[in-house]
């Protein structure tokens, strides 16, 4: 049976779907005003693995991940760049989709945009106002009255007194309490017209938290089986979602709350002020790199899967540290798995169904059923690789590729993967980098030298290739295969 750690109960619980055989999962997505960074990669990949395993386990999954396309930061970016809000958000949505494709992240079943659900948000706000949980302040904003909701703080474990004691700023004009948060923002004269909607409270736009309460209920109903997001959303965003939805409709918003762990950079929180901010595309872009103002980009096959593997090999709730050494280790580990598939030849390319009665598959299932323990599942992949390298059966190779596919790994052609360059390699090239055409030409020249028994020249070419980080493997019949070191 699948067990999931529930942030709300702070325990690992057996999973029981609201409707047998079906899972309704909502994950908070991006605010689209900039390119996705590595912390976003952690969230995207982590919940991609979750939904993949739920489907592999036989559940019918309805996976919704929203897009926040109205926000202060979006408005600021539009004003600064002289573009309309829709232009800004559409560009960064396309850029986000390019990042997801690079990381092998499957699209959610629905990807609602906040601006299309404003009427649903206003309906919830009015329900809260009628119940005495919301009020319109003198400045026109509509705020949630936190102290009127008895369960506030149950997700984060924060008491109202603790939160109040931690306040460092004066109460905003119009708020009855510093803990109150905005549901509807009154329009400002200087804001662009497309950021304003008519309402019973005057022209304005929704606050951030109300968006997800509206979209999750509209698309999935209540209660959700699983609600997830990044580590920084537990408080206040998810806490406020609970107050809004449960305050308006009663019952519970979600049975299981999941939060992935943070991604650190050299043991520090990633931030632009520290100079350690890194985007997904900076990490995995291939070829000539990124063109200015381009949403899509060429992807380096090896580096992109390395980044996914780097994330998947750790448990989703763990703290993960992004360092050059850790990336190097991940690259070398993934290379070993692909080398196993490459050595197996045609057997590695056969798409055979997974035999879930096989001991390795059962161990894989046991790991994933234990709170999506992808770290334990990856260990099973290495055990299968070791068996295959010892001359094991084609079944071990087939399982390696099949189970890897459940995690979104090991689906590329092994030769193409191993011939792809990487900036994250031990023993990388000490000489000039060579493209594939130059490598093939040198291999042909080496074959010609061997044909005329000029073995000194053949050895010289091999040494030249090794200096460029290229390893050769001579096969029976005169075939020579190559890979990057």
C-alpha positions as CSV (number, residue, x, y, z in Angstrom):
1,X,0.0,0.0,0.0
2,X,1.1,3.5,-0.8
3,X,2.1,5.6,2.2
4,X,2.5,9.4,1.9
5,X,4.0,11.9,4.4
6,X,1.2,14.4,5.2
7,X,2.5,17.8,6.1
8,X,-0.8,18.5,7.9
9,X,-0.6,15.5,10.2
10,X,3.2,15.4,10.3
11,X,3.1,11.6,9.8
12,X,3.3,9.1,7.0
13,X,-0.2,7.9,6.3
14,X,-1.7,5.1,4.1
15,X,-3.1,6.7,1.0
16,X,-6.9,6.3,0.6
17,X,-8.4,8.0,-2.4
18,X,-11.7,9.9,-1.9
19,X,-13.0,8.1,-4.9
20,X,-11.5,4.5,-5.3
21,X,-9.1,4.2,-8.2
22,X,-8.9,8.0,-8.8
23,X,-6.6,10.7,-7.6
24,X,-7.3,14.4,-7.7
25,X,-4.1,16.3,-7.3
26,X,-3.5,20.0,-7.3
27,X,0.0,21.5,-7.3
28,X,0.7,25.2,-7.1
29,X,2.6,26.3,-10.2
30,X,4.6,29.3,-11.5
31,X,4.1,33.0,-11.3
32,X,5.1,33.8,-14.9
33,X,7.2,36.9,-14.9
34,X,10.7,35.5,-15.2
35,X,12.5,32.3,-16.3
36,X,12.2,29.2,-14.1
37,X,15.1,28.6,-11.7
38,X,16.5,25.4,-10.2
39,X,14.2,25.5,-7.2
40,X,11.3,25.4,-9.7
41,X,13.1,22.4,-11.3
42,X,13.0,20.6,-8.0
43,X,9.2,21.1,-7.6
44,X,8.4,20.3,-11.3
45,X,10.4,17.1,-11.3
46,X,9.3,16.0,-7.8
47,X,5.6,16.1,-8.6
48,X,6.2,14.7,-12.1
49,X,7.6,11.6,-10.4
50,X,4.6,11.6,-8.0
51,X,2.0,11.6,-10.8
52,X,4.0,9.1,-12.9
53,X,4.1,6.6,-10.0
54,X,0.4,7.1,-9.2
55,X,-0.4,6.3,-12.8
56,X,2.0,3.3,-12.8
57,X,0.2,2.1,-9.7
58,X,-3.1,1.9,-11.7
59,X,-4.8,5.1,-10.5
60,X,-6.7,7.4,-12.8
61,X,-5.0,10.7,-12.1
62,X,-6.4,14.2,-12.7
63,X,-3.4,16.4,-12.2
64,X,-3.9,20.1,-12.2
65,X,-1.0,22.6,-11.9
66,X,-2.0,26.3,-12.1
67,X,-0.4,29.3,-13.6
68,X,-0.4,32.7,-11.8
69,X,-0.7,35.2,-14.6
70,X,-1.7,38.3,-12.6
71,X,0.6,39.5,-9.8
72,X,2.5,42.6,-8.7
73,X,5.7,41.3,-10.2
74,X,4.0,40.6,-13.5
75,X,2.6,44.2,-13.6
76,X,6.0,45.6,-12.7
77,X,7.7,43.6,-15.5
78,X,5.1,44.7,-18.0
79,X,5.4,48.4,-17.1
80,X,9.2,48.3,-17.1
81,X,9.3,46.6,-20.5
82,X,6.5,48.6,-22.1
83,X,4.6,45.4,-22.9
84,X,1.0,44.3,-22.2
85,X,0.5,41.9,-19.4
86,X,-0.6,39.1,-21.8
87,X,2.6,39.5,-23.8
88,X,4.7,39.1,-20.7
89,X,2.9,36.1,-19.3
90,X,2.6,34.3,-22.7
91,X,6.3,34.6,-23.3
92,X,7.2,33.2,-19.9
93,X,4.6,30.4,-20.1
94,X,6.2,29.3,-23.4
95,X,9.7,29.5,-21.7
96,X,8.4,27.4,-18.8
97,X,7.1,24.8,-21.2
98,X,10.5,24.7,-22.9
99,X,12.1,24.0,-19.5
100,X,9.6,21.3,-18.7
101,X,10.3,19.5,-22.0
102,X,14.0,19.8,-21.3
103,X,13.6,18.0,-17.9
104,X,11.2,15.4,-19.3
105,X,8.3,16.8,-17.2
106,X,5.0,15.6,-18.5
107,X,2.3,18.2,-18.9
108,X,-0.4,18.3,-16.2
109,X,-3.9,17.3,-17.2
110,X,-5.0,20.9,-16.8
111,X,-3.1,24.1,-16.5
112,X,-5.5,26.8,-15.5
113,X,-4.6,30.5,-15.7
114,X,-5.7,32.6,-12.8
115,X,-7.1,35.4,-15.0
116,X,-9.7,33.0,-16.4
117,X,-11.2,32.3,-12.9
118,X,-11.8,35.7,-11.5
119,X,-15.6,35.1,-11.2
120,X,-14.9,32.0,-9.1
121,X,-12.7,34.0,-6.9
122,X,-15.2,36.7,-6.4
123,X,-17.8,34.1,-5.5
124,X,-15.6,32.7,-2.7
125,X,-14.8,36.2,-1.4
126,X,-18.5,37.1,-1.1
127,X,-19.2,33.8,0.7
128,X,-16.4,34.7,3.2
129,X,-17.8,38.2,3.6
130,X,-21.3,37.0,4.3
131,X,-19.9,34.6,7.0
132,X,-17.9,37.4,8.7
133,X,-14.6,36.0,7.5
134,X,-13.8,38.9,5.1
135,X,-14.3,42.7,5.2
136,X,-13.7,45.6,2.9
137,X,-11.2,48.1,4.4
138,X,-11.2,51.9,4.0
139,X,-8.5,51.6,1.2
140,X,-10.9,49.4,-0.9
141,X,-9.0,46.2,-0.3
142,X,-11.0,43.1,0.8
143,X,-9.1,41.3,3.6
144,X,-9.5,37.9,5.3
145,X,-10.1,38.2,9.0
146,X,-7.6,35.6,10.2
147,X,-8.6,35.5,13.8
148,X,-12.2,34.6,12.9
149,X,-11.1,31.3,11.4
150,X,-10.4,28.9,14.3
151,X,-8.1,26.5,12.4
152,X,-5.6,29.0,11.2
153,X,-2.1,27.7,11.6
154,X,-2.9,24.0,11.6
155,X,-0.8,23.3,8.5
156,X,2.3,25.2,9.4
157,X,2.1,24.6,13.1
158,X,2.2,28.3,13.8
159,X,-0.1,29.7,16.5
160,X,-1.7,33.1,16.1
161,X,0.2,34.5,19.1
162,X,3.5,33.3,17.7
163,X,2.7,34.9,14.3
164,X,1.7,38.1,16.0
165,X,4.8,38.2,18.1
166,X,6.9,37.8,15.0
167,X,5.5,40.9,13.2
168,X,8.1,43.4,12.3
169,X,6.0,45.9,10.4
170,X,3.2,48.2,11.3
171,X,-0.3,47.1,10.4
172,X,-1.2,48.2,6.9
173,X,-3.8,50.9,6.5
174,X,-7.3,49.5,6.7
175,X,-6.3,46.1,8.2
176,X,-7.9,45.2,11.5
177,X,-5.0,42.9,12.3
178,X,-1.5,42.5,10.9
179,X,-2.2,38.8,10.2
180,X,-5.1,39.6,7.9
181,X,-4.3,39.0,4.2
182,X,-5.7,40.5,1.0
183,X,-8.4,38.7,-1.0
184,X,-9.1,41.5,-3.5
185,X,-6.8,44.4,-4.2
186,X,-8.4,47.7,-5.0
187,X,-7.2,49.1,-8.4
188,X,-4.5,51.8,-8.5
189,X,-4.7,54.5,-11.0
190,X,-1.2,53.9,-12.3
191,X,-1.8,50.2,-13.0
192,X,-2.5,49.1,-16.6
193,X,-6.2,48.7,-17.5
194,X,-5.8,44.9,-18.2
195,X,-5.0,44.4,-14.5
196,X,-8.4,45.5,-13.4
197,X,-11.7,43.7,-13.1
198,X,-15.1,45.0,-12.1
199,X,-16.6,43.6,-8.9
200,X,-19.0,44.4,-6.1
201,X,-16.0,45.9,-4.2
202,X,-15.0,48.2,-7.1
203,X,-12.3,47.8,-9.8
204,X,-9.5,45.6,-8.7
205,X,-7.8,42.3,-9.0
206,X,-7.5,39.1,-6.9
207,X,-4.9,38.5,-4.2
208,X,-2.5,35.7,-4.8
209,X,-3.9,33.1,-2.3
210,X,-7.5,33.2,-3.5
211,X,-6.5,32.1,-7.0
212,X,-5.7,28.5,-6.0
213,X,-8.8,28.1,-3.8
214,X,-10.9,29.0,-6.8
215,X,-9.1,27.0,-9.4
216,X,-8.7,23.8,-7.4
217,X,-12.4,23.7,-6.5
218,X,-13.5,24.6,-10.0
219,X,-11.5,21.9,-11.7
220,X,-11.3,19.1,-9.1
221,X,-14.0,19.7,-6.5
222,X,-13.6,19.1,-2.7
223,X,-11.9,17.6,-1.0
224,X,-8.7,17.1,-3.0
225,X,-6.8,13.9,-2.6
226,X,-3.4,15.6,-2.7
227,X,-2.4,19.2,-2.6
228,X,1.3,20.0,-3.2
229,X,3.9,22.6,-3.8
230,X,7.3,23.9,-3.0
231,X,8.7,24.3,0.5
232,X,8.1,28.0,0.7
233,X,4.4,27.7,0.1
234,X,3.5,25.9,3.3
235,X,3.1,29.3,5.0
236,X,1.5,31.6,4.2
237,X,0.1,30.5,0.8
238,X,-1.2,27.0,1.7
239,X,-2.2,28.1,5.2
240,X,-4.3,30.9,3.6
241,X,-5.8,28.5,1.0
242,X,-7.1,26.3,3.8
243,X,-8.6,29.3,5.6
244,X,-10.3,30.6,2.4
245,X,-11.7,27.3,1.1
246,X,-12.6,25.7,4.4
247,X,-14.0,29.0,5.7
248,X,-16.2,29.4,2.6
249,X,-17.4,25.8,2.1
250,X,-16.7,23.9,5.3
251,X,-15.1,20.4,5.2
252,X,-11.4,20.1,4.3
253,X,-9.6,21.4,1.3
254,X,-7.2,18.4,0.9
255,X,-6.7,15.1,2.6
256,X,-2.9,15.0,2.0
257,X,-0.6,18.0,1.8
258,X,2.8,17.4,0.2
259,X,5.8,19.7,0.1
260,X,9.1,19.0,-1.6
261,X,12.3,20.0,0.1
262,X,14.4,23.1,-0.7
263,X,17.2,23.2,-3.2
264,X,20.3,25.0,-1.9
265,X,23.3,26.3,-3.8
266,X,26.6,25.7,-2.1
267,X,24.6,25.3,1.1
268,X,23.0,28.7,0.8
269,X,19.5,29.6,-0.2
270,X,19.5,30.6,-3.9
271,X,19.0,34.3,-4.4
272,X,20.1,37.0,-6.9
273,X,21.6,39.0,-4.1
274,X,24.0,36.2,-3.3
275,X,25.0,35.8,-6.9
276,X,24.1,32.1,-6.9
277,X,20.8,32.4,-8.8
278,X,20.7,29.9,-11.7
279,X,17.9,29.2,-14.2
280,X,17.0,25.8,-15.7
281,X,17.9,27.0,-19.2
282,X,21.3,28.2,-18.1
283,X,22.0,24.7,-16.8
284,X,20.8,22.6,-19.7
285,X,21.0,24.7,-22.8
286,X,22.9,23.1,-25.6
287,X,24.5,24.1,-28.9
288,X,25.4,27.8,-29.2
289,X,23.3,28.5,-26.0
290,X,20.4,30.8,-25.6
291,X,19.4,33.5,-28.0
292,X,18.3,36.8,-26.4
293,X,14.6,37.1,-26.0
294,X,14.0,33.5,-27.0
295,X,11.4,31.3,-25.1
296,X,12.5,28.0,-26.6
297,X,16.1,26.8,-26.8
298,X,18.3,23.9,-27.9
299,X,18.8,21.4,-25.1
300,X,21.9,19.4,-24.2
301,X,20.6,15.9,-24.0
302,X,23.2,14.7,-21.4
303,X,23.0,17.7,-19.1
304,X,19.2,17.9,-19.1
305,X,18.8,14.3,-18.0
306,X,21.6,14.8,-15.6
307,X,19.7,17.6,-13.9
308,X,16.6,15.4,-13.7
309,X,18.6,12.5,-12.3
310,X,20.3,14.8,-9.8
311,X,16.8,15.7,-8.4
312,X,15.3,12.2,-8.7
313,X,18.2,10.4,-6.9
314,X,17.2,12.3,-3.7
315,X,14.0,11.9,-1.7
316,X,11.6,14.7,-2.6
317,X,11.4,15.9,1.0
318,X,15.1,16.1,1.6
319,X,17.2,19.2,1.5
320,X,19.2,19.1,-1.8
321,X,22.5,20.9,-2.3
322,X,23.5,22.1,-5.8
323,X,27.3,22.1,-6.1
324,X,29.7,21.4,-9.0
325,X,30.9,18.2,-7.2
326,X,27.3,17.0,-6.7
327,X,26.5,17.6,-10.3
328,X,29.7,15.8,-11.4
329,X,28.8,12.9,-9.3
330,X,25.3,12.8,-10.7
331,X,26.6,13.0,-14.3
332,X,29.1,10.1,-13.7
333,X,26.4,7.9,-12.1
334,X,23.9,8.5,-14.9
335,X,26.7,7.8,-17.4
336,X,27.3,4.4,-15.8
337,X,23.7,3.4,-16.3
338,X,23.7,4.5,-19.9
339,X,27.0,2.7,-20.5
340,X,25.3,-0.5,-19.2
341,X,22.5,0.0,-21.7
342,X,25.0,0.8,-24.5
343,X,27.0,-2.4,-23.8
344,X,23.8,-4.5,-24.0
345,X,23.3,-3.5,-27.6
346,X,19.8,-4.1,-29.1
347,X,18.5,-5.7,-25.9
348,X,18.5,-2.2,-24.3
349,X,16.2,-0.8,-27.0
350,X,13.4,-3.4,-26.6
351,X,10.3,-1.9,-24.9
352,X,9.2,-4.9,-22.9
353,X,6.5,-4.6,-20.2
354,X,7.6,-4.5,-16.6
355,X,7.3,-7.8,-14.8
356,X,6.2,-6.5,-11.4
357,X,6.7,-10.0,-9.9
358,X,10.4,-9.8,-10.5
359,X,12.3,-9.2,-7.2
360,X,13.9,-6.0,-8.5
361,X,10.6,-4.6,-9.6
362,X,9.1,-5.5,-6.3
363,X,11.9,-3.7,-4.5
364,X,11.4,-0.7,-6.8
365,X,7.6,-0.7,-5.9
366,X,8.3,-1.0,-2.2
367,X,10.6,2.1,-2.4
368,X,8.1,4.2,-4.3
369,X,5.2,3.1,-2.2
370,X,7.1,4.4,0.8
371,X,6.4,8.1,0.3
372,X,7.7,8.1,-3.3
373,X,11.2,7.2,-2.2
374,X,12.9,7.7,-5.6
375,X,16.3,7.5,-3.9
376,X,15.6,3.8,-3.0
377,X,14.2,3.2,-6.5
378,X,17.3,4.6,-8.1
379,X,19.4,2.2,-6.0
380,X,17.4,-0.7,-7.6
381,X,18.5,0.6,-11.0
382,X,22.1,0.4,-10.0
383,X,21.6,-3.2,-8.8
384,X,20.1,-4.1,-12.1
385,X,23.0,-2.4,-13.9
386,X,25.5,-4.4,-11.8
387,X,23.6,-7.7,-12.7
388,X,23.6,-6.8,-16.4
389,X,27.3,-5.9,-16.3
390,X,28.1,-9.3,-14.8
391,X,26.6,-10.9,-17.9
392,X,23.0,-11.1,-16.5
393,X,20.0,-11.8,-18.7
394,X,18.4,-9.4,-21.1
395,X,15.6,-9.2,-18.5
396,X,17.9,-7.2,-16.2
397,X,18.6,-4.8,-19.1
398,X,14.9,-4.5,-20.0
399,X,13.9,-3.9,-16.4
400,X,16.6,-1.3,-16.1
401,X,15.2,0.7,-19.0
402,X,11.6,0.0,-18.0
403,X,11.8,1.0,-14.4
404,X,14.0,3.9,-15.3
405,X,11.2,5.1,-17.6
406,X,8.8,5.1,-14.6
407,X,11.1,7.8,-13.1
408,X,11.4,9.6,-16.5
409,X,15.0,8.4,-16.9
410,X,17.1,6.2,-19.4
411,X,14.8,6.6,-22.4
412,X,17.3,8.2,-24.8
413,X,19.3,6.3,-27.3
414,X,22.4,5.2,-25.3
415,X,24.9,6.0,-28.1
416,X,23.3,9.5,-28.7
417,X,23.4,10.1,-24.9
418,X,27.0,9.1,-24.5
419,X,28.1,11.1,-27.5
420,X,26.5,14.2,-26.2
421,X,29.0,16.7,-24.6
422,X,28.7,17.7,-21.0
423,X,30.2,20.5,-18.8
424,X,29.9,18.2,-15.8
425,X,32.4,15.4,-16.5
426,X,35.4,14.0,-14.6
427,X,38.4,13.6,-16.9
428,X,36.9,16.0,-19.5
429,X,38.8,17.1,-22.5
430,X,42.1,18.8,-22.0
431,X,42.4,19.7,-25.7
432,X,40.1,21.5,-28.1
433,X,36.5,20.4,-28.1
434,X,35.5,18.3,-31.2
435,X,32.1,18.1,-32.8
436,X,30.6,14.8,-34.0
437,X,31.6,15.3,-37.6
438,X,35.3,15.9,-36.7
439,X,35.3,12.8,-34.4
440,X,33.9,10.6,-37.2
441,X,36.5,11.9,-39.6
442,X,39.3,11.1,-37.2
443,X,37.9,7.6,-36.6
444,X,37.8,7.1,-40.4
445,X,41.4,8.3,-40.7
446,X,42.4,5.9,-37.9
447,X,40.7,3.0,-39.7
448,X,42.6,3.9,-42.9
449,X,45.9,4.0,-41.0
450,X,45.2,0.6,-39.5
451,X,44.3,-0.7,-43.0
452,X,47.7,0.2,-44.3
453,X,49.3,-1.1,-41.1
454,X,50.5,2.3,-40.0
455,X,49.8,1.5,-36.3
456,X,51.8,4.4,-35.0
457,X,49.5,6.8,-36.8
458,X,46.4,4.9,-35.6
459,X,47.7,5.2,-32.0
460,X,48.4,8.9,-32.5
461,X,44.9,9.5,-33.6
462,X,43.5,7.6,-30.7
463,X,45.6,9.7,-28.3
464,X,44.5,12.9,-30.0
465,X,40.8,11.8,-29.5
466,X,41.5,10.9,-25.8
467,X,43.0,14.4,-25.3
468,X,39.7,15.8,-26.6
469,X,37.8,13.7,-24.1
470,X,36.7,11.0,-26.6
471,X,37.0,7.3,-25.8
472,X,37.0,4.7,-28.5
473,X,35.7,1.1,-28.4
474,X,36.7,-1.3,-31.2
475,X,34.0,-3.9,-31.9
476,X,34.2,-7.1,-33.9
477,X,34.0,-6.6,-37.6
478,X,36.0,-3.4,-37.7
479,X,33.3,-1.3,-36.1
480,X,34.5,1.5,-33.8
481,X,32.1,3.2,-31.4
482,X,32.9,6.4,-29.5
483,X,31.7,8.2,-26.4
484,X,32.6,11.3,-24.5
485,X,34.7,10.6,-21.4
